Amino acid sequence: MDRRLAICGLGLAVILAVSAAFAEDLDTKKMAIAHKSIKMLKDPRTEHEATVTLVSLKESAVPQLANMAKNTGEKISMRIAAIDILGDIGSQTATDAVLVTLKDSNLKIRRASAKTLGKIGDAKAIEELKETLADFDTETRLSAIRALVAIKGPSMGDTYLGLLSDPEPRIRMYAVVGLGDLKEERAVEKLSAMTADLNDDVRMQLAIALGKIKSKKGIEALNLLSQDRNIDVRRETLVAIGDIGDPSSVPYLITVAERDYKDLRCAAIEALAKMKAQEAIPVLKKLLRDEIMDVRIAAIRALAQIGGSQFSDDLKPLLTDESTKVRKEATIALQGAKENTK
């Protein structure tokens, strides 16, 4: 018995040794491929092939790419290429190296580094990215705030609040996005003061952020945005109103659903559906016969969401609608209603 155990133990040791040797040999081969690919990266004719290979090697390519990225004697274009590939690999083993290049004297290197840190998503980079928000180069600052928004650090609220008055509209926009992602309710007052921002994208993201935060304190600001000159801002405002679900908004949503631009009507109908607004049912039934196909489809979906089975008789006539899409939506809604009554 002891002899058998000894033989089994010896066999296991041999297997482990072989496995370790195989793994070591594989790592060596990967390092050799990475080395060759980095050389190929410098040739425009093989640059794409090299990039694909290095990304496929993942962590095995990180050390050599990191060295290339940090090498101040290397061409700027090659250093940027290495930083970009580290971002595509997305391994946190590259974080320390990219934090070094984030402080480089070359602004293109700093921009690429901030972008890559956002792709890597390592919270370890948050503090140094926050410092980069003070960079003299606007594009570097922009890359830094994009990265911070991508990382979603829960402690970023105060930083974003401080950037809401930044002179660069794209910085303000990402600060708004960040606050929305964090669902930062204490930001509602400051966000609500931005409805007159001159930048359309800022106002659109403002509506989206207020919808994500879902505070009724934001309704007044959304009411202002609902009259915005930009149709995209108004559409996102309708979505946000639906997300917050304040009953006082229902009459306004019904008005928009009945008469406005098509996209706004559909957004208002979807908002009413989210809120399961019972008082909107008569209007939604009427909209099943609207001349605009997309409005009819939105109304079908809304009634199905509010309580499909009770509207079966209203939906059945749409099975013969002139539009294939409408007929399909009606079939789906009726089938869902049937299953819910089982």
C-alpha positions as CSV (number, residue, x, y, z in Angstrom):
1,M,0.0,0.0,0.0
2,D,2.8,2.4,1.0
3,R,4.6,1.6,-2.3
4,R,1.4,2.4,-4.3
5,L,1.1,5.7,-2.6
6,A,4.7,6.5,-3.2
7,I,4.3,5.6,-6.9
8,C,1.1,7.8,-7.1
9,G,2.9,10.6,-5.4
10,L,5.8,10.4,-7.7
11,G,3.5,10.3,-10.7
12,L,1.7,13.4,-9.5
13,A,5.0,15.2,-9.0
14,V,6.0,14.4,-12.5
15,I,2.7,15.6,-13.9
16,L,3.0,18.9,-11.9
17,A,6.6,19.4,-13.1
18,V,5.7,18.8,-16.7
19,S,2.7,21.1,-16.4
20,A,4.9,23.8,-14.9
21,A,7.5,23.4,-17.6
22,F,4.8,23.6,-20.3
23,A,3.4,26.8,-18.8
24,E,6.8,28.3,-18.5
25,D,7.6,27.4,-22.1
26,L,4.3,28.9,-23.2
27,D,5.0,32.1,-21.4
28,T,8.4,32.3,-23.0
29,K,6.8,31.8,-26.4
30,K,4.3,34.5,-25.8
31,M,7.0,36.9,-24.7
32,A,8.9,36.2,-27.9
33,I,5.8,36.8,-29.9
34,A,5.2,40.1,-28.1
35,H,8.8,41.1,-28.7
36,K,8.5,40.4,-32.4
37,S,5.1,42.1,-32.7
38,I,6.5,45.3,-31.0
39,K,9.2,45.4,-33.7
40,M,6.5,44.9,-36.4
41,L,4.5,47.8,-34.8
42,K,7.1,50.2,-36.0
43,D,6.5,49.2,-39.7
44,P,3.4,50.8,-41.2
45,R,3.0,47.7,-43.4
46,T,2.7,45.3,-40.4
47,E,1.4,47.8,-37.8
48,H,-2.2,46.5,-37.9
49,E,-1.2,42.8,-37.7
50,A,1.1,43.6,-34.8
51,T,-1.6,45.5,-32.9
52,V,-4.1,42.6,-33.3
53,T,-1.5,40.1,-32.1
54,L,-0.5,42.2,-29.1
55,V,-4.1,42.6,-28.0
56,S,-4.7,38.9,-28.3
57,L,-1.7,38.2,-26.1
58,K,-3.3,40.2,-23.3
59,E,-1.3,40.3,-20.0
60,S,1.7,38.6,-21.7
61,A,2.2,41.7,-23.8
62,V,1.8,44.2,-21.0
63,P,5.4,44.3,-19.6
64,Q,7.0,45.0,-23.0
65,L,4.3,47.5,-24.0
66,A,4.6,49.2,-20.7
67,N,8.4,49.6,-21.2
68,M,7.8,51.0,-24.6
69,A,5.2,53.5,-23.4
70,K,7.5,54.8,-20.6
71,N,10.6,55.0,-22.8
72,T,11.2,58.7,-23.4
73,G,13.8,57.9,-26.0
74,E,11.2,56.2,-28.2
75,K,9.2,58.0,-30.9
76,I,6.1,59.7,-29.6
77,S,3.9,57.9,-32.1
78,M,5.2,54.5,-30.9
79,R,4.7,55.4,-27.3
80,I,1.1,56.4,-28.0
81,A,0.6,53.2,-30.0
82,A,1.8,51.2,-27.0
83,I,-0.5,53.1,-24.6
84,D,-3.5,52.7,-26.9
85,I,-2.9,48.9,-27.1
86,L,-2.6,48.7,-23.3
87,G,-6.1,50.3,-23.2
88,D,-7.4,47.7,-25.7
89,I,-6.0,44.9,-23.5
90,G,-7.6,46.5,-20.5
91,S,-5.5,44.8,-17.9
92,Q,-5.0,46.4,-14.5
93,T,-1.5,45.1,-14.5
94,A,-0.8,48.1,-16.8
95,T,-2.1,50.7,-14.4
96,D,1.2,51.7,-12.8
97,A,3.0,52.1,-16.1
98,V,0.2,54.3,-17.5
99,L,0.1,56.4,-14.4
100,V,3.7,57.2,-15.1
101,T,3.0,58.3,-18.7
102,L,0.0,60.3,-17.4
103,K,2.6,62.8,-16.0
104,D,4.7,62.9,-19.2
105,S,5.8,66.3,-20.6
106,N,4.2,65.6,-24.0
107,L,0.5,66.4,-24.0
108,K,-0.3,63.8,-26.6
109,I,1.1,61.1,-24.3
110,R,-1.0,62.5,-21.4
111,R,-4.1,62.5,-23.5
112,A,-3.6,58.9,-24.6
113,S,-2.7,57.8,-21.0
114,A,-5.9,59.3,-19.5
115,K,-8.0,57.6,-22.2
116,T,-6.3,54.3,-21.6
117,L,-6.8,54.5,-17.8
118,G,-10.5,55.0,-18.5
119,K,-10.5,51.8,-20.6
120,I,-8.6,49.9,-17.9
121,G,-11.1,51.0,-15.2
122,D,-8.8,50.7,-12.2
123,A,-10.0,52.8,-9.2
124,K,-6.4,53.1,-8.3
125,A,-6.0,55.7,-11.0
126,I,-8.8,58.0,-9.6
127,E,-6.6,60.4,-7.5
128,E,-4.1,61.0,-10.2
129,L,-6.8,61.5,-12.9
130,K,-8.4,64.1,-10.6
131,E,-5.1,65.9,-10.5
132,T,-5.0,65.8,-14.3
133,L,-8.2,67.8,-14.4
134,A,-6.0,70.8,-13.6
135,D,-3.8,70.2,-16.7
136,F,-3.3,73.3,-18.9
137,D,-4.3,71.2,-22.0
138,T,-8.1,71.1,-22.5
139,E,-8.0,67.8,-24.4
140,T,-6.0,66.2,-21.6
141,R,-8.6,67.4,-19.0
142,L,-11.3,66.1,-21.2
143,S,-9.7,62.6,-21.5
144,A,-9.3,62.7,-17.7
145,I,-12.9,63.4,-16.9
146,R,-14.1,60.8,-19.4
147,A,-11.9,58.3,-17.7
148,L,-13.2,59.2,-14.3
149,V,-16.8,58.8,-15.5
150,A,-15.9,55.4,-17.0
151,I,-14.3,54.3,-13.7
152,K,-17.4,55.4,-11.8
153,G,-15.6,56.2,-8.5
154,P,-18.3,56.6,-5.8
155,S,-16.3,59.4,-4.2
156,M,-16.3,61.7,-7.3
157,G,-19.4,63.7,-6.4
158,D,-17.7,66.8,-5.0
159,T,-15.2,66.8,-8.0
160,Y,-18.1,66.8,-10.5
161,L,-20.0,69.4,-8.6
162,G,-17.0,71.7,-8.8
163,L,-16.8,71.3,-12.6
164,L,-20.4,72.2,-13.3
165,S,-19.2,75.8,-13.8
166,D,-16.2,75.0,-15.9
167,P,-15.7,77.3,-18.9
168,E,-15.3,74.2,-21.3
169,P,-18.8,72.9,-22.2
170,R,-17.5,69.3,-22.7
171,I,-16.1,69.3,-19.2
172,R,-19.4,70.5,-17.8
173,M,-21.3,67.9,-19.8
174,Y,-19.2,65.0,-18.4
175,A,-19.5,66.4,-14.9
176,V,-23.3,66.2,-15.4
177,V,-23.0,62.7,-16.8
178,G,-20.9,61.6,-13.8
179,L,-23.4,63.0,-11.3
180,G,-26.2,61.2,-13.1
181,D,-24.3,57.9,-13.0
182,L,-23.7,58.3,-9.3
183,K,-27.4,59.2,-8.8
184,E,-26.1,62.1,-6.7
185,E,-29.3,63.6,-5.2
186,R,-27.5,66.4,-3.4
187,A,-26.5,67.7,-6.9
188,V,-30.1,68.3,-8.0
189,E,-30.2,71.9,-6.9
190,K,-27.0,72.8,-8.8
191,L,-28.1,70.8,-11.8
192,S,-31.4,72.5,-11.9
193,A,-29.7,75.8,-12.2
194,M,-28.2,74.7,-15.5
195,T,-31.3,74.6,-17.7
196,A,-30.2,77.8,-19.5
197,D,-26.7,76.5,-20.3
198,L,-25.8,77.6,-23.8
199,N,-24.6,74.1,-24.9
200,D,-27.2,71.7,-26.3
201,D,-25.3,68.6,-25.2
202,V,-25.0,69.9,-21.6
203,R,-28.7,70.5,-21.4
204,M,-29.5,67.1,-23.0
205,Q,-27.2,65.3,-20.5
206,L,-28.8,67.4,-17.7
207,A,-32.2,65.9,-18.5
208,I,-30.8,62.4,-18.6
209,A,-29.0,62.9,-15.3
210,L,-32.1,64.2,-13.5
211,G,-34.0,61.2,-14.8
212,K,-31.3,58.9,-13.4
213,I,-31.3,60.6,-10.0
214,K,-35.1,60.3,-9.9
215,S,-35.7,63.1,-7.4
216,K,-39.0,65.0,-7.6
217,K,-36.9,68.1,-6.8
218,G,-35.8,68.0,-10.4
219,I,-39.3,68.3,-11.9
220,E,-39.2,72.1,-12.0
221,A,-36.0,72.0,-14.0
222,L,-37.4,69.3,-16.3
223,N,-40.5,71.5,-16.9
224,L,-38.2,74.2,-18.1
225,L,-36.3,71.8,-20.3
226,S,-39.5,70.5,-21.8
227,Q,-39.8,73.9,-23.6
228,D,-36.2,73.8,-24.8
229,R,-35.4,74.9,-28.4
230,N,-33.6,71.6,-29.1
231,I,-35.9,68.7,-29.9
232,D,-33.4,66.1,-28.5
233,V,-33.3,67.9,-25.2
234,R,-37.1,67.8,-25.1
235,R,-37.2,64.1,-26.0
236,E,-34.7,63.2,-23.2
237,T,-36.7,65.4,-20.8
238,L,-39.9,63.4,-21.5
239,V,-37.9,60.2,-20.8
240,A,-36.7,61.6,-17.5
241,I,-40.1,62.7,-16.5
242,G,-41.3,59.1,-17.0
243,D,-38.4,57.8,-15.0
244,I,-39.2,60.1,-12.0
245,G,-42.8,59.2,-12.2
246,D,-44.4,62.3,-10.7
247,P,-48.2,62.2,-11.2
248,S,-48.3,66.0,-11.6
249,S,-46.6,65.5,-15.0
250,V,-49.3,63.3,-16.5
251,P,-51.5,66.0,-18.0
252,Y,-48.4,67.5,-19.8
253,L,-47.4,64.1,-21.1
254,I,-50.9,63.5,-22.4
255,T,-50.8,66.8,-24.3
256,V,-47.5,66.0,-25.9
257,A,-48.7,62.4,-26.8
258,E,-51.7,63.8,-28.7
259,R,-50.0,66.6,-30.6
260,D,-46.3,67.3,-31.2
261,Y,-43.4,66.0,-33.3
262,K,-43.5,62.2,-33.8
263,D,-40.5,61.4,-31.7
264,L,-41.7,63.5,-28.8
265,R,-45.2,61.9,-29.0
266,C,-43.6,58.5,-28.8
267,A,-41.4,59.5,-25.9
268,A,-44.4,60.9,-24.0
269,I,-46.4,57.7,-24.6
270,E,-43.5,55.6,-23.3
271,A,-43.3,57.9,-20.2
272,L,-47.0,57.4,-19.5
273,A,-46.5,53.6,-19.8
274,K,-43.6,53.7,-17.3
275,M,-45.9,55.5,-14.9
276,K,-48.8,53.2,-15.6
277,A,-50.9,56.4,-15.8
278,Q,-54.5,55.2,-15.7
279,E,-55.9,58.6,-16.7
280,A,-54.0,58.3,-20.0
281,I,-55.8,55.2,-21.0
282,P,-58.6,56.9,-23.1
283,V,-56.0,58.9,-25.0
284,L,-53.8,55.8,-25.6
285,K,-56.8,53.9,-26.9
286,K,-57.5,56.7,-29.3
287,L,-53.9,56.7,-30.5
288,L,-54.2,53.1,-31.6
289,R,-55.9,54.7,-34.6
290,D,-53.4,57.5,-35.2
291,E,-52.2,58.1,-38.7
292,I,-48.6,57.7,-37.7
293,M,-47.4,54.1,-37.5
294,D,-44.8,54.7,-34.8
295,V,-47.4,56.4,-32.6
296,R,-49.8,53.4,-33.0
297,I,-46.9,51.0,-32.1
298,A,-46.0,53.1,-29.0
299,A,-49.7,53.1,-27.9
300,I,-49.9,49.3,-28.3
301,R,-46.8,48.8,-26.1
302,A,-48.0,51.4,-23.6
303,L,-51.4,49.7,-23.1
304,A,-49.7,46.3,-22.9
305,Q,-47.4,47.6,-20.2
306,I,-50.2,49.3,-18.2
307,G,-52.4,46.1,-18.3
308,G,-52.6,44.2,-21.5
309,S,-55.4,41.7,-20.8
310,Q,-58.0,44.5,-20.2
311,F,-57.3,46.0,-23.6
312,S,-57.6,42.9,-25.8
313,D,-60.7,44.1,-27.5
314,D,-59.0,47.4,-28.4
315,L,-55.9,45.7,-29.8
316,K,-57.6,43.0,-31.9
317,P,-58.6,45.4,-34.8
318,L,-54.9,46.1,-35.2
319,L,-54.3,42.5,-36.3
320,T,-55.5,43.7,-39.7
321,D,-53.6,47.0,-39.7
322,E,-52.1,48.2,-43.0
323,S,-48.6,48.1,-41.4
324,T,-46.8,44.8,-40.9
325,K,-45.0,46.3,-37.9
326,V,-48.2,47.3,-36.2
327,R,-49.8,43.9,-36.8
328,K,-46.7,42.3,-35.3
329,E,-46.8,44.5,-32.2
330,A,-50.5,43.8,-31.7
331,T,-49.9,40.1,-32.0
332,I,-47.1,40.2,-29.4
333,A,-49.3,42.3,-27.0
334,L,-52.3,40.0,-27.3
335,Q,-50.1,36.9,-26.8
336,G,-48.6,38.5,-23.7
337,A,-52.0,39.4,-22.4
338,K,-53.2,35.8,-23.0
339,E,-50.3,34.3,-21.1
340,N,-50.8,36.7,-18.2
341,T,-54.4,35.5,-17.7
342,K,-53.4,31.8,-17.4
